[in-house]
Amino acid sequence: MTEQQVDHIEMSIPAKAEYVGVVRLTISGIANRLGFSYDDIEDIKIAVAEACTNAVNHAYEEEGNVKIACDLFADRMEIIIADEGQSFDIKELQGKLGPVDSKQPIGDMKEGGLGLFLISTLMDKVQIHDEAGVVLMMTKFLRKNEVEEHVDGISSLQSEQG
């Protein structure tokens, strides 16, 4: 049984460095609304900024756009960053995406591979499709049952909320 998507959000920005922060802050606001922890939001912000910066720096010789989509589910956030101005359908792309191998030696990575390595360590799942432009899909799962340390001991976030 396929889980229902809660919301779908799309943005398109000019492939210019000054707009990367806009995307980063927008995505962090969405992650905050979903209830992600501070640390997870920081990881998401770094991964999104790195993916957008790669698209801005490497996708176009002149002008172009970077498209961003967020699919929100009860337990996760899926973020797609696509360049080459191509429109994309998430269902179609999911069949074409392949995983990023974080075990690959850093020296063997293509240019920009270190950024992908960083993204893959910050996000729970990363897939890339690079036949016509680059489409990067990053997933972060919402961890509602994690334990958080407090000054007076350790308590479950779940027990504090309910």
C-alpha positions in Angstrom: 0.0 0.0 0.0 1.5 3.3 -1.1 1.6 6.1 1.6 -0.3 9.2 0.8 1.5 12.4 0.0 0.5 15.2 2.3 1.6 18.2 0.3 3.6 19.0 -2.9 5.5 22.3 -3.2 7.5 23.5 -6.3 9.8 26.5 -6.9 11.8 27.6 -9.8 14.7 30.0 -9.3 17.2 31.6 -11.7 20.5 29.7 -11.6 22.2 32.4 -9.7 24.1 32.2 -6.4 22.0 34.9 -4.7 18.9 32.7 -4.8 20.5 29.6 -3.1 19.8 31.1 0.3 16.1 31.6 -0.6 15.7 27.9 -1.4 17.7 26.9 1.8 15.5 29.1 4.0 12.3 28.0 2.3 13.1 24.3 2.7 14.2 24.8 6.4 10.9 26.5 7.1 9.0 23.6 5.6 11.1 21.1 7.6 10.4 23.0 10.8 6.7 23.0 10.1 6.9 19.2 9.7 8.5 18.8 13.1 12.1 17.9 12.1 14.7 18.4 14.9 17.1 21.3 14.9 20.0 19.0 13.9 18.0 17.5 11.0 17.0 20.9 9.8 20.6 22.0 9.7 21.6 18.8 7.8 18.8 19.5 5.3 19.8 23.1 4.9 23.4 22.2 4.1 22.4 19.4 1.7 20.0 21.7 -0.2 22.5 24.5 -0.4 25.1 22.2 -1.7 22.8 20.7 -4.3 21.6 24.1 -5.5 25.1 25.5 -5.5 26.2 22.6 -7.7 23.3 23.3 -10.1 24.1 27.0 -10.2 27.9 26.5 -10.8 27.8 23.6 -13.2 24.5 23.4 -15.1 24.6 26.4 -17.4 27.0 28.3 -19.5 24.7 31.3 -19.6 21.2 31.6 -18.1 18.9 28.9 -16.8 16.7 27.8 -14.0 16.9 25.4 -11.1 13.7 23.7 -10.2 13.0 22.5 -6.7 10.2 20.3 -5.5 9.3 19.0 -2.1 7.0 16.1 -1.5 5.8 15.9 2.1 4.7 12.7 3.8 3.7 11.9 7.3 7.2 10.3 8.0 9.5 12.1 5.5 10.4 14.9 3.2 11.6 14.2 -0.4 13.4 17.1 -2.0 14.2 17.2 -5.8 16.7 19.7 -7.3 16.7 19.7 -11.1 18.7 21.8 -13.5 18.7 22.3 -17.3 15.3 23.9 -17.0 13.6 20.5 -17.5 10.2 20.0 -16.0 9.9 16.8 -14.0 7.3 14.4 -12.8 8.3 12.8 -9.5 6.7 9.4 -10.3 8.5 9.2 -13.7 11.8 10.2 -12.1 11.7 7.7 -9.3 11.9 4.9 -11.9 15.1 6.4 -13.4 16.9 7.4 -10.2 19.9 5.5 -8.9 21.5 5.6 -5.5 24.7 7.6 -4.7 27.5 5.4 -3.4 28.9 6.9 -0.3 31.4 4.0 0.0 33.1 5.0 -3.2 36.6 6.3 -2.5 36.7 10.1 -2.6 39.6 10.1 -5.1 37.4 8.2 -7.6 34.5 10.6 -7.6 33.7 12.8 -10.5 34.0 16.6 -10.2 31.3 17.7 -7.8 31.4 14.2 -6.3 32.6 15.4 -2.9 29.5 17.5 -2.7 27.4 14.5 -3.4 29.3 12.6 -0.8 28.5 15.3 1.8 24.8 15.3 0.7 24.6 11.5 1.1 26.0 11.7 4.6 23.5 14.3 5.7 20.4 12.9 4.1 18.9 9.4 4.7 18.6 8.6 1.0 20.0 10.2 -2.1 19.4 9.3 -5.8 20.7 11.0 -8.9 19.7 11.0 -12.5 22.1 12.7 -14.9 21.2 11.8 -18.5 19.7 15.2 -19.5 20.8 17.7 -16.8 21.1 16.6 -13.2 18.1 15.6 -11.0 19.0 14.9 -7.4 16.4 13.5 -5.1 17.1 13.7 -1.3 15.0 12.1 1.4 15.0 12.8 5.1 12.9 10.8 7.5 11.1 12.3 10.4 12.3 10.7 13.6 9.5 11.2 16.1 10.6 8.5 18.6 14.2 9.6 19.0 15.6 10.1 22.5 17.0 13.6 23.3 19.5 14.4 26.0 18.5 16.9 28.7 20.4 18.4 31.5 18.4 16.4 34.0 18.8 13.1 32.2 17.4 11.4 29.1 13.8 11.5 28.0 11.8 10.4 25.0 10.5 13.2 22.8 7.4 11.1 22.2 6.5 10.9 26.0 7.0 14.7 26.4 4.6 15.5 23.5 1.8 13.2 24.4 
